[in-house]
Amino acid sequence: MGVLIMKKSGIAALVVLGIAVVGMGAWWMTDQHTYSSIVDTAKDVKKWEADPRPLQSDAAAKKQVAQIKQSSKAASSLVEAHKMVVIPGLRGAWSINYKTKKVAFGNDWVPQGVTQSKTHYYISMYDGRHKLNSIITQIDRKTGKYLKTLILNSKAHVGGITYDQKRQRLMWSDDTGKGAGAGFAYVDKPVIDAYQASESKQPIASKRIPWELGTRTSAITLYDNQLIVVKYGQKASQHSIVAVPLDKSGLPKPVTVEQMLTLIQKVPQAQLREDPLNAALKAMIDKKMINSYAPGYPRLQGVAVTPNGLTLLSQSNGEKPGKILLRIPEGGNWSNLKFTKPEAGATVINVPNSVEEVGMSTDASQIAMVFESGARQYRETGSMFHRPKYMDRLLILSVES
């Protein structure tokens, strides 16, 4: 009798184990299919274009935003009235192979920057495999419809992008690496309007300005005839916010390593030994290479500035919700870059994880923010037991108040 009971127990355990194995297998297959089904191959997307389809449903994207707790009623009201626009290309997009100069397809595009003109959103992306030229997708602001892809001349990180409404010009950071330092590229609206990658079969004709004062640019924006540049890095000393003067044509002046070395050589050695950073900064301000400098916040990614100087800074926090910090330049201007919190209204807005740049509309009525979590290399991290949340849309908030 005891033997029979033991046999029955063993059979039951085997049945339970079998069910568990089948269940785990089904779970694994579902997980694999879920993620593989949102990755394109070249045949899925028209050549020279980007796939405009989302990765997830509207309901799933909205739920993700709704679940984030806010620290104030003002922040809650801002987020509750949000809008969303799908980021094109996360499933896949065409570009040009940087080495061969031939058309090529990629499905590992990483969103970095966003900016707005009166009529369009522009989203910058780089190839996560570092083989294809970076791209900027153009979206109709009114309809949210993807219009076309601007293929750039380099594989740059394109962390920063901004639109000069006065001069009808699109500008982006062009940090090409390999010791070349930072730089800014730009193209005017008539060139954008005329460009069709399927016809020219080459990158859009842009111009580049070397700015070797920095190496890694996270965001750029325009304010009061200045280019505001956010620099990032692994160390706290590498985080900074810099205001760069613009010339009469609205462009920053080139800065080379040779110019920097010549400038530093003229700074008294005693000052350099005592306080090298501030001594160098003072020399650069005196020479009008920059207007001002401030240490950046940890994990700072994006910046936008309203006409009255209110500054919005985006901060990425891994898998935790990101933050939009609202700050006011001390003294009400950008000559002394020390920031304080506003006395009323929201001072922090919590947003989905992996937030990158924020882009202000030309009338300062809304900000759009972009997230890199929708990129394949980030959304596929982990395993079926834990997958990170991802955002495949621009999150757009009204900031008129």
N, C-alpha and C positions, 0 to 999 in steps of 0.2 A: 504493500500500500504506500509506504514511504517513497519507494522508488518511482511509483506511478505519479505521485504528487510532484516529485522532483522533475520528472520528464515533462509533465504539463507546464510546470513553471518555466522550464527551459524553452519549451515551444513558445510560450507566451512572450518570453523575453526576446526571442528571435523575431516574432511577429512585430513587436513594438519597435525593435531595432530596424527591421525592414521598412516599416512605415516611416520611421524617422529618416532613413537613408533616402527613400523615395521623395519624402517631403523636402529634404535638403537639396536633392537633385533638382526638383521642380523649382525651388526657390532660386537656385544658382542659374538655371536656364532662363528663368524670367528676368533675373537681374542682368544677365548677359545680353538678352534680346533687347531689353529696355535701353541699354546704352549703345549697343551696336546699331539699333534702328535709327538713331539720330546722327549717325556719321555717314556723310555722303561719299560716293566715289565720283570720278570725273564724269561718268555718264549721267549722273543725277542733276547736274547743273549746266545750264547753257554756257558755252565757252565765253570767257571774258567777263562773266557776271558772278554774283554772290547769291547763295540760296537765301531767300527772304523768309523762310519758314521758321517758326519758333521751335524751341526744344521742348517746351512744356505748355500746358493749357493756360488760358487766361486765369481760370479759377485757381490753379496751383500757384501761379505767380502772385496773384492778389492775396492769397492765403499767407504766403511767406511774409509779405509786408505787414499784413494785419496782425500777425503773431508777435511782431517786435514791440516790446514795451517802450513807452516814451517817458521821459522824466518830467514833462510839464504839459499842461493843457494846450499851451501855445504850439508846442511841437506836435502834439496829437492832432490838432486841427489842421496843421500844415500837411501832415502825412495822409490824413483821411481823405483829403481832396486831391490825391495824386492822380496822375495819368501815367500810362506806359506806352512805349513804342518798342517793337521787336528789333533787336540788334541783328542785322543781316550778316551772313557768312559764318556763323558759329557751327553750322553743319558742314560748310565747305564753301570755298570761293576760289576763283581763278586769279592768277597773277603771272609774273614772269620769273623764271629761274635766274637768280642773280649771277650765277656763273656762266650758264649757257646762253642767256639772253632770249630764251625761247619760252613760249607760253607754257604754264604749268599749273597744276591743280593742287590745292592744299586743304586739309581738313583739321588743322590745328591752329587756327587763328586766335590770337589773344587780344581782346579789346583793351585799349589804354586811355584814349582821350576822346572828349566830346566837346563840340562847340556849336554855336547857332548863328545863322544869319537870319534875316527877316523871313526867309522862305524855306530854309533847309536846316536839317541837322547834319553834322559831319562827324563820323566816328572813325578814329584811327586804330589800326590793328597791325600787329607784327606776326610773322610766322614762327610758331613755337619750335619749329625744327630748324630755323635759321638758314633756310635754303632759298626762300622766295622773297621777292621784293615786298616791302610793307605796302599796305593799302589804306585808303580812306573811302568809306562808303557814304554816299549822299542819299538823304531821305527827305521826302516832302514833309514839311512841318505840319501842314494842314491835314493831310490824309494819313501820315505815318507810313507811306509806301516807299519802298526801296526804289531808287531811280537808276543809279549807276555806280561803278567803282572807279576810283582814281588810283592808278598804279604808280607808286613812287619810284624814285631813282635808286633807293638804297634799302638795306635790310634793317634800318634803324628801329630802335625801340619805340619811336614816335609817342613818347609818354605825354607830351604837351601838344595841344592844338588850340588855335584861337582864330576868330574871324574879326577883321577890321571893317566894320560897316561903313565908316567914313570913306575909306579908300577901296572898298569892295575887294578885299584881299584875304586869302586864306593862308595862315602861317602855322608851321609845325616844328617841333624839335627834331633835329636830324643828327643825333649822336651816333656817329658811324663806328666808334670804337677803334681798336688797333692803334692806340696812341694819338688818334686824330683829335680827341677832345670833343666838346659839344659843338653844336651849330644849329642854325635855324634856316629852314627852307620856306619858300613862299611862292604863291602863284596868284595871279589876278583873276577876277571873275570871268572876263571874256574868254580866257584860256580854259577855265573850268567848263563854261557853257559849251564851248566848241569841242571839248575832248570826248572822244568815244574810243575806248580801248580796242573794241572790235574792228575799228577802222584803221587806227594808227598802228596798232599792234606793238606799241612801245610805251614806256612810262610817260606821264604827263610832263610837259616842259616846265620845269621849275628852276628857281635860282637859290643858291645856298650862301649863307653868311657864316664864316667860321667864328666861333665864340669859345676859344680854348681856355677861357677862365674857369670853366666847369668841365665835368665829364659825364655826369648822369642827370638828365632832366626828367622830372616827374610830371610837371605841369607848367603851362604858361597862360597868361591872360593879359589883356590890355587895360590900362587905367591911367588917366591923366597924362597922356603922351609918354607913357612908360610901358615897358614890357616887364611884367611881374613873373619871375622865374622861381619855381620850387625845385630845389635840388634834393636828391635822396642818396642814401647809402646805408651800409650795415652799421657804421659807427655814428654816435650822436654828433660828433664833430662834423660829419658830412651832411647833416640836415641843415638846410638854410632856405630863407626866402629873400630874394634879391630883386631890387627895383633897378631896371636898366633904362637909361635915357634913350629916346628915339630921335632920329634926325628929322629934317623938314619933310622928308618923304615917308615918315612913319616907320623907319627901319632901324634896328640896332646897328651900331658901328662894329666892324670886325675887330676881334681881339685875338692875337696870336701869342704863342708861348714866348716868342722873341720880345714882343712888346712887354709882356709881364716881367720877364727877366730884367729888361732895361729899367723898368719902373722900380723894381725891388732893389736894384743896385744903387739907386739914388736915395733910398731910405737910410737914415743914420743907423749904423750897426747897433748902437746902444739901444735904440728903440726896438729893433728887431729881436734882440736878445731878451729884452725885458717883457715884451708882449708882441710876439710875432704876428698873431692874427689881426689884432686891432691896428698895428702899425701898417700892415699890408692893406687893410681895408681903408684906412684913412688916406693912404696914397692913391688907391683906386678911386675913392670919392673925389679927392682933390683933382685928379686927372680926368674926372667925369667918365670913367669907364662904367661906374655904377653910381646910382643916386643914394642908395641905402641898403642895409643888410640887417637881417635878424636871424637868430638861431631858429631852426625849424622844430616843429613838434615831432615826437616819435611816430613813426609809421605814417608820416604825412604824405599824401598822394596828389591832391588837387587843390585849386584855388580859384575863386571867383570874387570880383569886387563890384559892388553897386556904385552908381554915380556919386553917392554921398560918402563913400569910403567903407561902408559896412563890408567886412571880409568874411567869406565862407571858405572854410578849410576842410577838406575831406581826410579822414583818418581810417586806414584799414587795420583790422584786428584779427587776422587769420579767419578761423571759422566762426568767430563771434561777430555780432553785428558791428558794422562800421559806424562811424560818426561823422556828422557835419557840424563843425564848430563855428559858431557865429561870434566874431570878434570885431572890436573897433580899434583902429590905430590910435595909440596914445597921442593926445594933442590934436586929434582930428585930421592928421595928414600922414603922408608916407615918408616924411623926411626923417622920422625917428621911429623905426619899426619895432615898437613895443606894443603889444596888444592887450586890451582889457575886455572883460565881458560886458555886453549891453546891460543896462539897468532894468530893462523891461523886455517882455517877450521871450521867445525861445533863445537859449544860449547853446543848446546841444540838440541835434536831431539824430535819432538812431535809425540806421538804414541797413539793408541787407549786407551780408559779409562781402569782403573783397572789393569794396568801392574804390574806384580809381579817380579820374578827373571829374570835375564839375564844370559845366558850361553855362554862363549867364546869357539870356536872350538879349538882343540889342536894345530892347525897351526896358530891360531890368525887371520884367514882370514874372519871369520864371527861371528856375535852374533845372538843368538836366544832368543826371549823373550816370556814369557807365560803370559796369562791374566786369572784372576779369574772371570771375568764378564760372562763367558760362563756357570758357575755353575748355577744349577736350582734355588737356593735360591736368586741369584742376577738377573738373566734374567727375573724372574717372578715377580719382585717387581713392584709396581705401579698398574695401571689399564689399561683398553682399551684406556683411554684418553691419557695416557703417559706410554710407556714402555722404559726402558733404552736400549741403544745400547749394544750389547755384541759381544765379539770376541771369536770364537771357534777354532782358529788356532794359531800355533806358527808364529810369525812374524820374518823373518830372513833377516838380513842386512849384506852386505859385508862391512868390515871395514879395508881391506888391505891397503887402502890409508891413 
